[in-house]
């Protein structure tokens, strides 16, 4: 889902504002929200993909107007209200590695309805497998408690010009960690 | 302290009230205790912060074998300096070289190596940084005070999965013979995110 959270490359957000001598938490409630999230995650009341999905479901205008911990609080409220399904057993699948270091790959171009960790700016782009990791649970199904799909995750190297066109500096590059089902083999 | 116990002279703001209500509900349901939440806050306010990463960088600058382990098996290397608790499955340290400058971001949320750098600063979690550093890293770095020469590759790492990244900066000139402790003092959080490089203070530190 290309929600407002999928920010890479989107224009108009202005300069990066750095706060001098920033405290760990700006208010007491921020620490409470952070602590609650950590504890609930450790207790497996929800998984991290469910939590991220809950943040992504905040309506765009409110998402942009909210601080980080306000989003976390909204997500926690959503997850606590939702009926508990995490105890229901899920089918588990495991995919063998399809790519090796040095393989050229093309990322999936199509939009998805639900949660995904393939950023919009990296869709339909060509890159090279730089390293192989995992297997990890595929967030696209894990966030929705559909099934547990173990897949290799690849660090894929993209030239900045492949992602952004000729405005990008010729030597620059972006590395993104991508699940196997986001990728297909590229012929060039 | 119980979730409902506040020391504010004024009534809590709406957001504070929501946080308190949620905590009360979770305590009531037996899903957490307020003491467990206190413990997380205490850990991040007192123990967990960028000094952890800085110690590893300083060690890597004086010990080539440690540096090799830090770059190939970061969790084991951190274990050697007493840091054994990690939030993510994998931790990868990427090295700045004369040819490559690395910078870390998470465009989709705000993934960050908490257990070795502490909680991320607000700018790291902000829309300007998340949106811009992938498309115009050199402009963002320049705004933050770092000019990367044209011949150096800027390599952006978008932490989109369960792997967390930290940058190993280059040791600056003028630090020969420095102790690890003194070296660690010039390794800031920003150096390990890749938006700054270590600088030797004009007035030598005692």
Interface residues (C-beta under 8 A of the other chain):
Chain A: X5 X6 X7 X8 X9 X10 X11 X13 X14 X15 X16 X17 X18 X19 X22 X24 X25 X27 X28 X29 X31 X32 X33 X34 X35 X36 X38 X39 X40 X43 X45 X48 X52 X55 X64 X67 X68 X70 X73 X76 X77 X80 X117 X118 X119 X121 X122 X133 X134 X136 X153 X155 X160 X163 X164 X168 X169 X171 X172 X173 X174 X175 X176 X177 X178 X179
Chain B: X3 X12 X15 X16 X18 X19 X20 X22 X23 X25 X26 X31 X32 X36 X37 X38 X39 X40 X41 X44 X45 X89 X90 X107 X108 X109 X110 X118 X119 X121 X122 X123 X125 X126 X127 X128 X129 X130 X131 X132 X134 X135 X137 X138 X140 X143 X144 X150 X151 X152 X153 X154 X155 X156 X157 X158 X159 X160 X161 X162 X163
